[in-house]
Every structure is written in C-alpha cells, then in structure tokens.
Amino acid sequence: SCTFEGTSYDTSITGTWPSYFGASNSAVSEGSYFDDDDVTGSRRVAVIGTTVVEELFGATDPIGQTITCNGTPLGVVGVLESK
C-alpha cells in the first residue's frame, strides 16, 4: 500500500535497476527514469504508473512529491506512459 497526504492506494511495488525500463519497453510521460547514480547513492526514488497518479494525486503534479510505500518514503521522479 502507498500513501500520499492521507490518501492510500493498494498497488504492487517492484524494486529494479534502471535497465528494466528499456527491457520492458516502458516509456516515461513525465519526469524521468531513475538512473545508476540513484541506485549507487541508495536514493529512495520511484517511477509510478498513471493509475497510482490518479488514485493518490488527483490534479496534483506528482513529480518531486514523496509517497510512502510499505513504510518507506519514496520521492517520485517519473510517471510511466499509460498502457
């Protein structure tokens, strides 16, 4: 489950490497992917899907916001294109 400012949404979370985005043919529509520097720097960042944006943020721009997923704060750096 992930939350933003009191709103909660049950979603799956996948920890992955930057190469995942190219391998899965996942394009970012807003913001950016996380990169190797984020991984080596142990930065807690996330790229989220459009459904998560709709459920948690409504009209609020998610880029730069912090969500909490399973107790871990994650900075939103990107939004995937809708599939």
N, C-alpha and C positions, 0 to 999 in steps of 0.2 A: 504494500500500500504506500502511496506517495501523498504528501500533503503540501498545500500552499495556502498560507494565511487562513487556516481553519477549514479549508475545503479538502476533502480526501477523495482519492480515486484508486481503486484496486487495479493494478497493472503488473505485468511481468517486467523484470529488470534483468538485463544481461550485461555482465562485465566483459569487456572485449578490448581488442587492440585497434589502433587506427586503420589497419589493413582490412578490417571487417567491412568497412563502408564500400570500398571498391569491390571486394569479393561478393558482397551481397547486392551490388548494384543499387545501393541506397543513396539517393541524392538529397542534399540539404536545400531547403527552400528559404530559410532564414538563418542568419548567423553563420557558423562554420562547424566543421568536424572538430573533435579534439585531436591532438597530434602527439607525436612521440615525446615532445617536451612535457606535455601534460602528464603522460604516463611516468616518465622518469622522475618528474617532480612530485609524483604522488598527489596531483591535484584532483580534487573530487569534483569532476565536471560530468555533465550529461548532455546527450543529444536525445531529444524526445520526439515522439510522434504527434501528429495533428490531433488525434483523439485525446491525448493527455493534455494538450494545449487547451482544447475546447472544454474539457471537464474541470481542469484546475484553474485556468487563467481567464476564460471568457474573453473579454475585449482587451485585457492587459497584455502588453508585449512581454513574452516570457524570457527573452534574451537578457542575460545579466541578473535575472531573479534567482532565488535559491529555493529549491524544493527539498523536502525531507522524505527520503525513501527508506523504509525499514529502520528508522532512527538515524540515518546518515544524511547530513546536509550535502546537497549537490548543486553546484552552480550550473545553470542552463546556458550552454554555449551555442546550441543549434537546434533547429526543428527540421525533421525529415519531411520530404515531399509526401503528399497524400498518395496512397497506393490505390 
